[in-house]
Amino acid sequence: MTRISVDVNDEWLAAAREVLGTDSKVATINAALREFAVRKQAKELIAALDDTDFEVEGSGEAWGYGGGRDLSRLAEDARQARSA
C-alpha cells in the first residue's frame, strides 16, 4: 500500500462518502479508486463483447426451459424424476 499526503476537496469527499457509505476519509478514497478501477474493467469487458459475434437463433431450444429463463417446469420435472 502506498502512503501519500494529498489535499482533497472537502465537499467532494463528503459527497463521495455519502454515496459510498464509507466511514472514514481513507475508506472513502480507497472505495472511490476501486469504483473507478471496476468501471474501467467493465468498459473493457463491454468493448470486448461488442466486438464478438453471437449467434442466438435457436438458443431457446438448445438450452431448454425457454432458453434458460422459464424454470416453471423444473420443480415438477424434479418431482417426477424422484418418483420414477
Backbone as CSV, one residue per row, in Angstrom:
resi,resn,N_x,N_y,N_z,CA_x,CA_y,CA_z,C_x,C_y,C_z
1,MET,0.851,-1.171,0.000,0.000,0.000,0.000,0.898,1.236,0.000
2,THR,0.512,2.224,-0.777,1.264,3.461,-0.878,0.689,4.495,0.075
3,ARG,1.549,5.184,0.771,1.128,6.244,1.678,1.426,7.574,1.015
4,ILE,0.387,8.433,0.882,0.566,9.734,0.253,-0.121,10.809,1.083
5,SER,0.328,12.012,0.891,-0.313,13.163,1.506,-0.857,14.016,0.369
6,VAL,-2.166,14.293,0.414,-2.786,14.990,-0.703,-3.893,15.904,-0.182
7,ASP,-4.040,17.047,-0.823,-5.151,17.943,-0.486,-6.385,17.476,-1.243
8,VAL,-7.498,17.330,-0.528,-8.731,16.826,-1.115,-9.841,17.835,-0.872
9,ASN,-10.682,18.051,-1.874,-11.827,18.939,-1.746,-12.797,18.331,-0.731
10,ASP,-13.056,19.046,0.348,-13.890,18.525,1.432,-15.324,18.242,1.000
11,GLU,-15.878,19.085,0.143,-17.253,18.871,-0.321,-17.353,17.604,-1.165
12,TRP,-16.400,17.412,-2.051,-16.403,16.219,-2.890,-16.200,14.964,-2.044
13,LEU,-15.324,15.068,-1.058,-15.074,13.941,-0.168,-16.336,13.579,0.607
14,ALA,-17.028,14.579,1.115,-18.271,14.332,1.862,-19.334,13.715,0.955
15,ALA,-19.440,14.214,-0.279,-20.419,13.674,-1.219,-20.093,12.218,-1.561
16,ALA,-18.822,11.936,-1.798,-18.408,10.568,-2.110,-18.653,9.656,-0.916
17,ARG,-18.380,10.148,0.262,-18.582,9.365,1.482,-20.045,8.984,1.635
18,GLU,-20.939,9.925,1.332,-22.375,9.659,1.427,-22.808,8.602,0.412
19,VAL,-22.349,8.756,-0.819,-22.723,7.816,-1.879,-22.158,6.422,-1.612
20,LEU,-20.906,6.366,-1.177,-20.236,5.089,-0.979,-20.555,4.438,0.360
21,GLY,-21.075,5.220,1.295,-21.407,4.679,2.608,-20.197,4.325,3.446
22,THR,-19.106,5.034,3.241,-17.885,4.760,3.988,-17.846,5.584,5.270
23,ASP,-16.980,5.162,6.188,-16.968,5.824,7.494,-15.679,6.581,7.812
24,SER,-14.776,6.660,6.840,-13.544,7.425,7.072,-13.054,7.996,5.752
25,LYS,-12.148,8.964,5.853,-11.584,9.569,4.646,-10.803,8.537,3.844
26,VAL,-10.008,7.747,4.523,-9.193,6.733,3.851,-10.094,5.720,3.142
27,ALA,-11.117,5.250,3.844,-12.033,4.279,3.242,-12.758,4.875,2.041
28,THR,-13.115,6.141,2.129,-13.808,6.811,1.029,-12.911,6.918,-0.189
29,ILE,-11.693,7.347,0.008,-10.759,7.490,-1.109,-10.469,6.133,-1.738
30,ASN,-10.234,5.109,-0.917,-9.967,3.773,-1.450,-11.181,3.215,-2.187
31,ALA,-12.387,3.422,-1.648,-13.598,2.945,-2.312,-13.812,3.655,-3.639
32,ALA,-13.540,4.950,-3.682,-13.698,5.704,-4.933,-12.691,5.218,-5.981
33,LEU,-11.458,4.984,-5.576,-10.453,4.481,-6.504,-10.833,3.091,-7.014
34,ARG,-11.315,2.238,-6.119,-11.751,0.896,-6.505,-12.917,0.980,-7.498
35,GLU,-13.866,1.895,-7.238,-15.019,2.082,-8.116,-14.575,2.448,-9.533
36,PHE,-13.618,3.343,-9.652,-13.143,3.734,-10.974,-12.389,2.596,-11.654
37,ALA,-11.637,1.810,-10.887,-10.936,0.662,-11.467,-11.946,-0.364,-11.995
38,VAL,-13.017,-0.601,-11.246,-14.058,-1.542,-11.671,-14.770,-1.018,-12.915
39,ARG,-15.041,0.277,-12.958,-15.677,0.868,-14.145,-14.815,0.664,-15.385
40,LYS,-13.498,0.842,-15.225,-12.580,0.654,-16.356,-12.633,-0.794,-16.830
41,GLN,-12.629,-1.744,-15.902,-12.707,-3.152,-16.270,-14.030,-3.461,-16.964
42,ALA,-15.119,-2.874,-16.478,-16.428,-3.098,-17.089,-16.458,-2.553,-18.513
43,LYS,-15.895,-1.371,-18.716,-15.843,-0.795,-20.062,-15.044,-1.692,-21.006
44,GLU,-13.934,-2.234,-20.518,-13.118,-3.119,-21.340,-13.867,-4.397,-21.683
45,LEU,-14.603,-4.939,-20.722,-15.389,-6.149,-20.948,-16.501,-5.889,-21.963
46,ILE,-17.188,-4.771,-21.806,-18.261,-4.413,-22.744,-17.692,-4.221,-24.145
47,ALA,-16.546,-3.579,-24.248,-15.908,-3.382,-25.551,-15.559,-4.727,-26.183
48,ALA,-15.065,-5.662,-25.378,-14.739,-6.992,-25.900,-15.997,-7.707,-26.374
49,LEU,-17.083,-7.595,-25.624,-18.341,-8.230,-26.029,-18.924,-7.567,-27.266
50,ASP,-18.756,-6.257,-27.385,-19.238,-5.546,-28.577,-18.525,-6.033,-29.836
51,ASP,-17.294,-6.473,-29.698,-16.514,-6.946,-30.841,-16.733,-8.430,-31.126
52,THR,-17.604,-9.085,-30.366,-17.835,-10.515,-30.502,-19.166,-10.770,-31.190
53,ASP,-19.150,-11.655,-32.186,-20.389,-12.042,-32.860,-21.053,-13.167,-32.072
54,PHE,-22.341,-12.992,-31.796,-23.103,-14.010,-31.095,-24.194,-14.540,-32.010
55,GLU,-24.361,-15.837,-32.044,-25.444,-16.452,-32.791,-26.464,-16.941,-31.769
56,VAL,-27.606,-16.289,-31.716,-28.608,-16.643,-30.711,-29.840,-17.321,-31.301
57,GLU,-29.881,-17.463,-32.617,-31.022,-18.112,-33.240,-31.102,-19.563,-32.785
58,GLY,-32.253,-19.958,-32.279,-32.451,-21.317,-31.812,-31.926,-21.573,-30.413
59,SER,-31.481,-20.538,-29.720,-30.908,-20.754,-28.389,-31.941,-21.243,-27.393
60,GLY,-33.200,-20.864,-27.566,-34.252,-21.330,-26.666,-34.385,-22.834,-26.694
61,GLU,-34.341,-23.413,-27.875,-34.436,-24.867,-27.999,-33.171,-25.549,-27.496
62,ALA,-32.037,-24.911,-27.728,-30.767,-25.505,-27.321,-30.643,-25.598,-25.806
63,TRP,-31.126,-24.596,-25.100,-30.986,-24.576,-23.656,-32.173,-25.219,-22.950
64,GLY,-33.284,-25.364,-23.612,-34.460,-25.922,-22.968,-35.049,-24.940,-21.984
65,TYR,-36.161,-25.274,-21.435,-36.830,-24.406,-20.456,-36.924,-22.975,-20.959
66,GLY,-37.302,-22.761,-22.200,-37.494,-21.418,-22.727,-36.214,-20.618,-22.827
67,GLY,-35.142,-21.236,-23.215,-33.888,-20.509,-23.368,-33.183,-20.259,-22.049
68,GLY,-33.472,-21.079,-21.051,-32.807,-20.925,-19.765,-33.482,-19.936,-18.846
69,ARG,-34.602,-19.373,-19.280,-35.259,-18.363,-18.458,-36.521,-18.877,-17.780
70,ASP,-37.245,-19.759,-18.434,-38.502,-20.253,-17.886,-38.238,-21.536,-17.112
71,LEU,-38.195,-21.434,-15.812,-37.913,-22.595,-14.963,-39.181,-23.157,-14.329
72,SER,-40.323,-22.816,-14.890,-41.592,-23.202,-14.283,-41.767,-24.711,-14.221
73,ARG,-41.168,-25.459,-15.137,-41.312,-26.917,-15.138,-40.242,-27.610,-14.304
74,LEU,-39.290,-26.903,-13.828,-38.151,-27.508,-13.144,-38.562,-28.293,-11.908
75,ALA,-39.401,-27.712,-11.059,-39.823,-28.392,-9.829,-40.629,-29.643,-10.158
76,GLU,-41.533,-29.551,-11.112,-42.347,-30.716,-11.496,-41.477,-31.817,-12.092
77,ASP,-40.528,-31.448,-12.926,-39.612,-32.430,-13.503,-38.804,-33.146,-12.415
78,ALA,-38.376,-32.398,-11.395,-37.612,-32.990,-10.297,-38.484,-33.953,-9.499
79,ARG,-39.748,-33.582,-9.248,-40.662,-34.485,-8.528,-40.880,-35.768,-9.312
80,GLN,-41.078,-35.654,-10.591,-41.295,-36.842,-11.432,-40.057,-37.730,-11.457
81,ALA,-38.886,-37.133,-11.499,-37.662,-37.914,-11.525,-37.459,-38.670,-10.217
82,ARG,-37.832,-38.050,-9.094,-37.705,-38.720,-7.791,-38.678,-39.879,-7.660
83,SER,-39.886,-39.715,-8.201,-40.905,-40.762,-8.047,-40.716,-41.898,-9.058
84,ALA,-39.867,-41.697,-10.036,-39.660,-42.733,-11.072,-38.734,-43.823,-10.604
